[in-house]
């Protein structure tokens, strides 16, 4: 930071320049050839003191007054310039007293601000603070250490008025290099800094809960690290690793830093300078260190992990035990991975975890193996392995970059190509990106602020989003159910689907994005695909991959026994597979079920589908589908054979009160297998709302149009919303073995419904395809038709899928 003194002295007046025009009053010449006298220069400046006998310029001691600024200098002179000890007084009241050289403040000196609120005592060079010095600020902050050209540069100690302090290296006025920041709470960070932010290896210590050894990127935890709880036994190998980091200079040696700081304390004592002025907040990206004790982000998964790993009793007892007792406790060491400050994975390293925890993990592992998960895990050697690594790295960067920005409403400038940005990801890393195992690639992120707001609108937690897509578990690749040739990736917890797009589809999404945002904001129960991010990856040697992150509507703890992709057309709308399982997507001609809903639910569902279809029609979209999946419940107990001509009136679902529902035995006695429950005030928190669900719960006429939950005895209690967890009766027409009599089989089912594939416009290519197929086939049977007709046919077909209950 340049002293204001420098500005005042840049245009200093040298009296020797105008000696021909001065007037003087001579006095007796001394033995050294000097004489006392006075000078008045043409510009009005005056000098009184000793003059050289030959050249009549200031030499020795004297007083100089600048007429323009009324500054006064008193001190030593040499050859017409200030040189030696002197004192300058400004009209504002600021004072400098110390050494001068060749007309500049140079050497040891003290500068005090006009009101005495700030001061600097130390070394100067050419009017700039340069060397060792002590600066105090008006708010009580203080810096003591090395300066260069008026800026903090080199080793030093900055102390805030509230007691927080930093000891370490400064560069260009910022904390940069190795240093230790200590908060007044006792928390501290020892590590590397860049431009005032934690950057590189570091050790963060919490006074009351342990410490974390890992890496940071521009102020955020980024990459792998290890959390050591307080009083835990640090394994010898870990301690040797930490010592090695210090020996190699990766981590700062605290004792050396403090020793350097102590040696500088003797150069300039704080007691000799008055209290002084604040370090500009821009110098520290942290601003003021927090007055509150910083908390570990998602520490221990905030209580949940503690209870699962060591039990509630252990965690409660730890608070009262002594340090000696705690040293032998079973608190686990945790290996963590962060992405731009967001915790994405956590693994227990300590082997002293209780046996019950190990048994629990074994049971969970066994259960996971019993469930057949769709798709093929992408491991090293898989054709999509590099693509997976690239998109995980890119999403970490994207979400980490946008998350710290304060939330705001989207603007017009947040849409379109100009709202996108790209970033290079070299394999060896860069100043902004970490090193990685994938190939060099370029990353492009489209409209990040819009998709950030969409994620929040759909109640997607940032940490969960990162863990799901970018966690330690691999993504899974699904076989493409359509003819587009797109690659489908599924997150490890089934919450998110990632689909590659054609360039034309990206352009369609970007054009419709403003209206899409307004649509999903207006209709909270909309059934259209939920989009959470739009990105592009360009490997250094390969083609571009554009992909969109979507919600997986079949993410539920219930097994989806059948799934259908329905368009309302008939040409080619059947499945060729001989063997059909739960993961097979069936089509229109394969649908042999009718689904009966409560009348009010049916009306709401069909109305929303009509609204969504109208939205797509207005954007020229066609070839979209209604994706329908269902879970059937206890079908072996619900089969009923009746004459095909008999009236089949589906029974209404049983509605229980909260008191009846909590009695599990009574719930099992209902043969339907599906029970509606009126939620009690203390039970609502126990309802499984599912992933990225928003909107209001459905109300049942059987419960006097109050909100109800779906109770599946022995399985779950689910929140019912439009298209999610919807109970219904499914009727399937079958024939007996003799083929003479038809009968219907009735099931209780839970429906999941959404509208997908909404990025295909009726383009010129599609118009040509329509003309060609219309010659060979019935024009009414093909999928490629103009959007208005497609919408009408689609809605008409959906009404047949959800027929009106004849009892209405």
N, C-alpha and C positions, 0 to 999 in steps of 0.2 A: 504494500500500500504506500503510495507516494505521499510524502509529507506535504502539507499545504505550504510549508516554508519554501519548497522548491519553486513553486509558482511565483512567489513574491520576489525571488532572487534571480529568476531566469533573465530578466532584463536589467540587471544591476548596472549602475552608473559608475564608471571608473573615472575619478577626478583627473587622472593624468592625461585623459584624452583632450581636455580643454584648458590646459595650463596656460596657453598663450593669452587667453581672454580673462584670466582671473585677476582679482585685486587682492593684495595681501598686506598684512601688517607685520613688519619684520621685528624681530627681537634679537637678543644676543645669541650668537652662534656658539654651541658648546664644542667641546674638544673632539667629538666624533663627527663634526661637520653638520650637525643638525641644529635647527633653530626653531623656536616656537613661532607660530603664525596662524593666520586665518585665510581661508580661500572661499570665494564666492563664484560659483560657476554660472554660465549664461542661462542654464535651465532652472536656476534658483536653488540648487543644492548648495549646502554649506559644509565646510570642514574647519575644525579648529583643533590644533595639536601641533606636533612636531613635523617639520618639513626637511627634506633633503636640501643641504646647502647649495648644491650644484644644479639639480634638476627641478627644484621647487615642487616636488610631489610628496604626498604623505609618506612618512617613514618614521617608525617608532610607535608612539601611542597617540591616539587622537579620537575625536568624536565627529561622526558624519551624519548629516540629516538630509534625507530625500524630500524634496519639496512636494513631489507629486503624491507620495504615499504617506508622508510624515513618519516614515520608519527612522529609527535612530540606532546607530551602531557606535559602541564604545569599546576600544580595545587596541590591539597591536596591528601595525601595518608594515608592509615591506614592498618597496618599489611601486607604490600607489595602489596596492591591493591589500585587502584584509588578510592577515597572515599571523597565526599565533593564537593567543587567548583573546577572546572577545565576547561581547554581549550585544544581542540585537533585540530591540523592543518594537513591536508592531502597534499601530493605533488601536487595534482590537483588544490589546492586552496580552497577546501571545508573546512568549519570551524564549529565546534560545541563548544558552550560555555554554561555551565550550571552545573547542579548537576550530581554527579556520586554516585553510591552505589555498593560496592562489585565488582568493576571493570567494571560495566556497566553504560551506560547513564541511569540515573534513577532519576526522579524528574523534576523540571522546567529547561528548556533549549531551546537554539535556534540553529538551523542548517541552514547554508547558503550554497547554491550550489557553485561550483567552480567559475563561472562567476558572481555570485550574482543575477542570473535571477530568482531563486526560493528560497524560505525560509520557514522554519517551526518554529513557536514559540509556545511552550506549554509544555505539560507534556509528560514524557517518562517513559518507564518501560522495563528493560532488553534489551536496545538498540532499542526498538520499540516505535513509537508514541502511546501513551496510556493515555487517559484522554482528557481534553479539550485542544484544540490547534487551531492555525491559520496557514493555508498553502496557500502560493501564488505560482503561476505558471508562466512560461516564457511568455505565451500568454496573461497574464493579468487576468486570472481566479483566483478565490479565494474561499477557503472553510474554514469556521470557525465553529467549533463544536466539537463533541465527536469523539474520536478515540479508537480503540481496536486492539492490536497486529499489529499495522502498517496500519490498514484499517479504513476507515470512518465507524463508527458504533455508532448508537444512534442519538440524535437530533443534527441538524446542519443547516448551511446556505451555499449553493453553489451559487456563483455569477459568471456569465460569463462576459467576457470583453465587450460584446456588450450590457450589461445591463439586460439580462435575469437572473432570480434568482429562486432558489428553497429553500424553508424553510420547514423542516420536518424531518422525520426519515430516517436514512440511515442504511443499513445492508450489511456487507461484501463489502463495497465500492459502493453499488448500492442504488438508491432511492427505498426504500421499507418501507411500512407502510403508515402512513398518512402524507400528506404534501401538500404544495401549490407551484405550478410552475407558475411564472409570466413572460410573455414576455415583451420586451421593447415597444411593441405596445399597451400595456394595457390589452391584453387578458390574461386570467389566467385559471388554472385548480386547483380546490380544491378537494382533494379526496384521494383515496387509490392507492398505487403503489406496484409493484412487480418486482424485478430485473431490475429496471430502466424503467418500462413501466406502463402506467395507467392500473390499474387492480382492479375491484370492483366498488363500488359506487363512484360517483364523480359529480362535478358541474363545467362545462366548461362555462366561461363567455367571450363573444366577446365584445370588447370595444364599437363597433358601432352598434350591432344588437341583443343584448339580451343574454340569457344564456340557457344552456341545462343541465338538471338533469337526470342522468341515470346511466347505468352500462357499464363498459369496460372489455374486456378480452384481456390481453397482448397487450395493445396499441390500440385496435380497439373498437369502440362502439359495444356493443353486448347485445341484450335484449331490454327491453322496457325503455322508457324515455319520458321526456316532454320538449318541447322547448318553452321558454317564450320570446316573442319579447321584445325589449327594450321599456320602457315606458308603457308596458301593466299593467293593474291592476291584480296583482297576487291574486287569490281567497284566502280567509282566511284559508280555509281547506288546501290549498297547502302550504301556509306559515307555518302553524302549523306542517305539515308533514316534511318540511325541518328543522324546529327547533328541532323536535323530533329526526331526524336523527343525528343532531349535539349532542343533549343531550345523545343519546345512544352510541355515539362514532363511528357511521357508517361514518359520514362525519367529517372532522377535524374542530375543533373550531379555527377559524383563530386568534381570539384575544389571545387565550392561546398560540398558536404556536409562534406568534410574541412576546409575553411577554417572553417566554422561550428563544427566540433568543436574545432579548434585554439584558436579564440578563447575557448571555454568552458574549455579546459584551464587558462588563466591565472586563472580564477575560483577554482578549488579544486584543489590539487595532490594527487595520490594519495599522495605521500610524507608528507603531513601526517596521514593517517588510517591506522589499523591495518587489517589484512586482515579480511575479513569475510564475509557471509552469502548464501546462494543465492537466486537469483531463483526464485520458485515455478515448478515445471515446467509448471503450467497456463497460465502467462503466454506460453509459447511452444509452439505445437502441434508444432513440430519436436522438442520435448523438448531434450535436449542435441544440438547439431550432431554429426553422426557423426564418430567418431574415425577411421574408415576413409575413404579417399577415395571420394566418391560416384561411381558409374559411370553413364555415359549409358545410359538404357534402350534396349536393342536397338540400341546404337550400331553403325553400319555394317552392321546385321544380323549383327553379331558375326563378322566375318571373311569371311562368305560374299559380302557385297556387295563387299568389298575385292578378293577374288580375281576376281570376275566383272567388275569395272569396271576395275581397274588391273593385275591379274595378281599372282600370288604373288611373283614376283621383285621387283616394284616395292615391294610392302608390306614385304618383308624388307629391301630396301636402304635404305628410309627411316630405319631406326633408326640407321644408322651415318653418314648424311650430315650435313653441317653445316647450320646454320640458313640460311646463304646458298644452299646447294644446294637446300634444301627449299623456299625461296621460289619456286623455279621449277618445282616438281613438279606432277604431274597429279592430286593429290587433289581429288575432286569436291566441290562445294557441294551440299548436299542440302536440298530443300524437304520438310518433314515435316508431318504432321497427326496430332494426338493427340486422344484422347477420354478424359478423366478419367485421364490418366497412361498410357494404352495407345496405343502407336504403331499407327496404322491405315493409313497410306500413306507412301510415300517416293519422291520423284522427284529424279533427278539434274539439277541446274541448270547445272553447269559444262559448257562446250562443248569442253573440252580432253581429253575422254575418248578413250581409244585407239581406233584404227580397228577393231581386232578386236572390241571391245565393240559398236561400232555395227553391224558385220556380224552379230554374234550377235543383237542386238535386231531387225535386219531379218529374219533367218531366223525368229525366234520370231513376229514379226508376220505373216509370210507363212503360217506353219503354222497360226496361229490363224484366218486367213481361210479356209483350206482346210477346216476343221472346221465343219460345220453345227451350230450350237448351238440347242437348242430355245428357244422363247419369243421374245417381242418386247421389245427393250430399252426401258426406261422413261426417256424423255428429256423435256425441258421441252415442255409442250403435250400430253403423254400424259394420259389420264383418271386414271391412278393416280399421277401425278407428286407431287402434294402428299401423298398417303398415304404414298408411299415416303419422302419427306423426314421426315415426322412419325415414322414408325416407326424410321428410322435415328437420329434425334435422341434418341428415347426409349430405344432400346436402348443407345446410348452412355452416357446418363445412368444407366440401370439397372446395367449391367455396371460402370461406373466407380464407382458408389456401393457396390456389394456386394463388389468385388474386394479393397479394402484390409482388409476385416473378416477377422479370423483365422478359419480354417476350423474348424468344429465339426460334431458330429453333429446331425441335425435333431431338433427337439423337437415335441411336440404343438402348441405355440403357433405353429409355423412354417407350419401348415396352416390352411385356412379363410379366410373373408372378412376376419377381423381381421388376418391376416398380410399383407394387401395395402396398398399405399399409392398415392397419386396426387400429381401435380405439375402446376402450370400452366406452360406454355411460351409466354409472350407473344412476339410477333414481334420486339420491340425488346430482348428479354432481361430478366433480373431478376438479383437478387443471387446466385441459385443456378443459373440457366440462362443459356446464351449466346443472343445474338441469332441469328436464322436467316431463311431466305428463304421458309419455309412460312407458312401461316396460323396464327393463334393456335390453340392446341389444349391439351386436358387429356390427361395421360398417366396410365394406371393400370398398375401392375405387380403381378401375382399371385404370392404365395409365393416371393419372390426367393431366400431362403436354400435352399429345396428345389431349385429349378432350378439354382442355382449348384452344389450338390453333385451333381446329376445330370450337369451338364456335366463336372465333374471325374471322375465315375464313368465316363463314356464317353470320358475322356482328351481332352477338348476344351480346347486352349490358349486362354486368355482373349484374347491378342493376335490369334491366328488367327481367333477367332470375330468379333472387332470388325472386322478387316480384311476378312473375307469378306462380312459383311452391311453394314457401315457405311463401307467403303472408298470410294475415289474413283470406282470403276466403278459403273455403274448396275445395279440389279436387273433381272431379266427377268420378264415376266408370261407365264404359260402359259395356253393355252386350257383351260377347265375340262373334265376328262374325264368328270365325272359330272353328275347332275341337281340337285345341291345349290345351284348358282349361286355357289359359293365362288370367291374370287379366290386364285390360286396365284402366288406370287412365288418366283423362284429366285435364289440368291446368284450373284455374278459368277464364282465358282470351282466352282459346281454342288454345293457341299458341303451347303447347307442349303435347305430348302423352308419357305416361310412361307405359311400357309393361313388365310384368314378363317373364323371359326366363328360359328355361331348362339349365342344366349344359352344355350339349353338344352344345347348341347354343352360350353360353358364350365362350366356347373353340374355336368355329368356328370364332367368331368375333375377338377374340384376335389373332388368327393365321393370319387372313386376314387384320388386322388393318393397318400394314405398307403399303400394297398395296392399301387398301381403302383410306388411307390418300393421297397417291400419285395420285390416280385416281380422287378424288374430287378436288385436287389442280390443276391437269392438265386440267380437263374438268369442267369449272365453271358452265356449264349448265347441268350437269349430273342430271338424274332423279332418281337415287338410293336414298334410305332412308337416311336422314340426322341424324347422331348420335351425341348427345351432352354430353353423360355421361354414364358410365357403373358402377354399384354399386351392393353391396350385403348387406342384413340385416339378422342378426341371433339373434332373440329374445332369452332371457335367457331360456325360456321354449317354444320351438316351432321349426318349420322347417326353413330352409334357404330360403330366397327370393332373387333371382337375377333379376335385372331389368335394362332396358336401357331407357334413355331419348331420344326421337326422336322429330323431327319437325312434326307438324300436317299440312299436305298439304291442308286441307280444312279450314284453318283459314283465313277467308276473310269476309268482311262486306256484301258480296253478299250471298244470300241464295242458298245452294246447293240443287237443286230440285231432282236430281237423282244421285246415285253413284253406280259404278259397279266394281267388283273384277274379272279381266279377266286373265285366264291362257292359253287359247288355247285348253283345253281339254273339253270333253263333259260328261264324266261319273260323275253323281252327281252334275253337274254344273248348278243347277237351285234352286230358292228360294222356300221353302215350305210355306212361310207365305201367308195367304189369304189376310190380310190387309197390304198393302204396303204404307209406308209414306216416308218422306224425309230422315229419318234416317235409312231406310232399305238398306242394302248392297246387290245389285243384282249380278247375276253371268252370265257366258257366254251365257247360253241358254235363259236368260231373256233379252239379248240385242237385241232390235229391232230398233236401230238407226244406221245410217251411218253419219260420221262427215266429212265435207268438209272444208279443210283449204286452205289458200292462198298457191299456189304451192311451193314457197320458204320455207314457214313455215313447210309445210308437209315434204319436203325433209330433213330439219334440224331436225325435230322431229324424223322421222324414222331412220336417221343416228345416232342420239344420243342413241335411244333405242337399235340399233344394237351394238354400242360401249359398252353400259352398259351390255347388254346380253353377249357379248364376255368376259367381265371382270368376270361376275358371272360364266360362263362356265369354264373358266380357273381355278377357285377355286372349281370346283366340286359342284356348287350350282344348285339346281333345286327347283321346286314347288313355285317359286316366282310369283308375280302377277303384272299386270298393274292396278293400282287403278285410276279410271277415274270418275270424278264428273263434273256435269255441272249446270250452272244457265241459265235458259231460260228467254228470255226477250220479253214481250208483245206478247205472242203467239196467243192471240185472234185476233190480227190484222195482223198476218203473215201467217195464214193458207191459203193454196192454193190447190185446187182440180184439178187434171189433170189425164188424162188417164195413166194407168200404163205403157203403151208403149210409151207415149210421152217423149220427151227428157226434163229432168229437169236440167237446167243449173243454179246453184245458182248465184244470182247476187253478184257482188263484193261489199264490204263494201264501204260506202261513206267516202271520205277523205275531211275534212274541213281544212281550214287555221286557224291559231290561232285567227285571227280577227273575222272570222265567228263563231268559237266555243264559244267565250265569250258571244255571243248573245244567251241567253238561249232559247228565243222563236224560233229562226231559227233552233236550234238543235232539238227542239221538233217536228218540222214539218217533220223530216225524219222518214218515216214509219218503217225503219228497226229497230229502237230502239238501234242500236249499231253504233257508229260513231268513225272513226279513226281521231285523231287530231295530226297535226304536232306540237310538243312542241316549244313554244317560249322561249327565254332566261330567261324571268322573270316568266315563268309559271312552270318550271321544279320542283321547290321546292314544288309546290302544288299537285304533283302527289302522290297518295298513292302507295308506293312501296311494301307494305305488309310485313309480318313478315319473318325474315331470308331468304330474297331473295338476291341472288348474281348472277353475270353474266351480260352479255350485253343485252340491249333491242333489240327486233326484228325490222327488217326493212321491210317496205312494198313496193312491186312493184308498187302499186297504188300511192305511194307518192315518186316516183323516187328513190326507195330503201333508203329512209331516215327513221330514227327512228320515230315511231309513238306511241301515247298513245291511250288507249281505253276510250272513253267518253260515259258514260251511263247517258243520260239527266235526271236530277233530283236525281241521285244516287251518282255517283262517277266518278272520272277520275283516271284510273289505268295504271300502267306501264306494258307493254306487254313483257313477257319473255317466254322462252321455257318451256312449261308445266304449266305456271302461267298466268292467265288473258288472255288466248288465245281466241280471237273471232273466231267463226266458224258457218257454217250452218249445222243444224242437220235435216236429213230427216227420217221420220218414215212412213213405209208402213202400211196402214190400209185398211179395206174393208167397203163398204157401207152396210147399214142394209139389203139390199136385197141380199148381198153376191155375186152379179154378176160382179161388177166392182171394181177394186182396185184403190186406189188413195194414194198420198203421202202428208203428212203434213210437212211443212217446218217451222223450228224455227230458230231464232237467238239465239245462246248460247255462253256462256263463259266457256271455258274448264280449268280444273285443273287436271294434270296428274303426276303420280309418280310410281316408281317401289318399291314394298314393299315385306316383308317376304323373305329377302335375306340371311337368316342364316341356311337354311336347306341343308345339304350336302347329296349326294347320298351314304349314309352309308350302312353297311352290313344289317342293319335292313330294310332300304328302298329297298335294292336289293331283300330281301326275300319277302317284301310286293309286289314288282313288279312281281315277279315270281308267287305268289299266285293269284293275281288279273288277270294276263294274262291268266290263265287257265279258269277263270270264264267269263271274259269280253274281248272285243276287245282290244288288247295291245295298239292300237293307240289312244284309247279314254280315257285312265286313266292318272291321273296327275303324278303318280310316274314312271318316266322313267329316263334313264340316261341323264346327263346334255347336251350332244351334241344334241341329238334328241329333248330334251325339248326346247333348244334354237331355233332350226330350226322351230319347230311347233309353238312356241310362236311368232316368227317374222312373219311367214306366216299369222297367225291369225290377228296380229296387222295391217298388210297391208289391210286386208278386213274391219277393223274398220274404217280406214282412206283411203277410196278409192281415186283414182286419179280423179280429175275433168275432165270430158270428153271434156270441152272447151279448155283444155291445148293441 
